[in-house]
Amino acid sequence: QVQLGESGGGLVQAGGSLRLSCAASGGMFSTLAMGWFRQAPGKEREFVGGITRGSINTRYGDSVKGRFTIARDNARNTVYLQMNSLKPEDTAVYYCITDVAGRRYWGQGTQVTVSS
């Protein structure tokens, strides 16, 4: 059973930065691809980005390309989401995810609020 826990959310002004963290337990973290999604009020869940297990490849949703960066530290069982040049439309609950044996695991989410 994989468990994921996000942290680092908060309130920030437009143009600012935040770094989210997601700590994983219960699985072989270094073997897992990891991803981030977000969900704003009244909107569908949106793919933010993902990183392969060896950090060889990353990919991002169109709305965050060039502003957000995903990285991982396998020694700390943690994946990070560095968010720069934040916009009010980035306001959402951010979730990290991973897929194991055909099942998707979600963290509890962390709220990010960007004020204009």
SULDA-V782040 format. One record per residue. N is the residue number from 1. RES is the residue in three letters. PSI is psi in whole degrees, 0 to 359 (999 if undefined). OMEGA is omega in radians with two decimals (none if undefined). Layout:
# SULDA-V782040
n | res | psi | omega
N | RES | PSI | OMEGA
N | RES | PSI | OMEGA
This chain:
# SULDA-V782040
n | res | psi | omega
1 | GLN | 119 | 3.12
2 | VAL | 137 | 3.06
3 | GLN | 136 | -3.10
4 | LEU | 139 | 3.14
5 | GLY | 116 | -3.13
6 | GLU | 153 | 3.04
7 | SER | 168 | 3.06
8 | GLY | 356 | 3.11
9 | GLY | 172 | 3.12
10 | GLY | 195 | 3.14
11 | LEU | 131 | -3.13
12 | VAL | 151 | 3.09
13 | GLN | 154 | 3.08
14 | ALA | 138 | -3.09
15 | GLY | 348 | -3.13
16 | GLY | 186 | -3.08
17 | SER | 154 | 3.00
18 | LEU | 152 | 2.98
19 | ARG | 121 | 3.07
20 | LEU | 149 | 3.06
21 | SER | 150 | 3.06
22 | CYS | 113 | 3.12
23 | ALA | 134 | -3.11
24 | ALA | 147 | 3.05
25 | SER | 161 | 3.06
26 | GLY | 2 | 3.14
27 | GLY | 174 | 3.10
28 | MET | 89 | -2.99
29 | PHE | 319 | -3.06
30 | SER | 344 | 3.14
31 | THR | 357 | -3.02
32 | LEU | 132 | 2.87
33 | ALA | 146 | -3.08
34 | MET | 154 | 3.12
35 | GLY | 168 | 3.06
36 | TRP | 137 | 2.99
37 | PHE | 166 | 3.03
38 | ARG | 157 | 3.09
39 | GLN | 120 | 3.07
40 | ALA | 156 | -3.14
41 | PRO | 130 | 3.10
42 | GLY | 5 | -3.11
43 | LYS | 162 | 3.09
44 | GLU | 157 | 3.08
45 | ARG | 139 | -3.02
46 | GLU | 136 | 3.06
47 | PHE | 130 | 3.11
48 | VAL | 310 | -3.14
49 | GLY | 168 | 3.14
50 | GLY | 160 | -3.14
51 | ILE | 137 | 3.12
52 | THR | 168 | -3.02
53 | ARG | 329 | -3.13
54 | GLY | 12 | -3.13
55 | SER | 18 | -3.11
56 | ILE | 321 | -3.09
57 | ASN | 141 | 2.96
58 | THR | 154 | 3.02
59 | ARG | 156 | -3.00
60 | TYR | 153 | 3.00
61 | GLY | 153 | -3.06
62 | ASP | 326 | -3.04
63 | SER | 346 | -3.09
64 | VAL | 355 | -3.11
65 | LYS | 135 | 3.13
66 | GLY | 349 | -3.14
67 | ARG | 326 | -3.08
68 | PHE | 147 | 3.11
69 | THR | 133 | 3.08
70 | ILE | 138 | 3.06
71 | ALA | 165 | 3.13
72 | ARG | 153 | 3.05
73 | ASP | 100 | -3.07
74 | ASN | 334 | 3.11
75 | ALA | 334 | 3.14
76 | ARG | 3 | -3.12
77 | ASN | 43 | -3.03
78 | THR | 141 | 3.00
79 | VAL | 145 | -3.06
80 | TYR | 153 | 3.00
81 | LEU | 105 | 3.08
82 | GLN | 123 | -3.08
83 | MET | 117 | 3.13
84 | ASN | 164 | 3.11
85 | SER | 49 | -3.06
86 | LEU | 146 | -3.12
87 | LYS | 156 | 3.09
88 | PRO | 328 | 3.14
89 | GLU | 355 | 3.02
90 | ASP | 354 | 3.11
91 | THR | 124 | -3.07
92 | ALA | 171 | 2.89
93 | VAL | 129 | -3.10
94 | TYR | 133 | -3.10
95 | TYR | 141 | 2.92
96 | CYS | 153 | -3.07
97 | ILE | 159 | 2.92
98 | THR | 156 | 3.13
99 | ASP | 128 | 3.12
100 | VAL | 122 | 3.08
101 | ALA | 44 | 3.06
102 | GLY | 2 | 3.12
103 | ARG | 136 | 3.09
104 | ARG | 129 | 3.08
105 | TYR | 139 | 3.14
106 | TRP | 146 | 2.93
107 | GLY | 182 | -3.10
108 | GLN | 345 | 3.11
109 | GLY | 154 | 3.06
110 | THR | 135 | -3.05
111 | GLN | 131 | 3.00
112 | VAL | 125 | 3.12
113 | THR | 124 | -3.12
114 | VAL | 118 | -3.13
115 | SER | 149 | -3.12
116 | SER | 999 | none
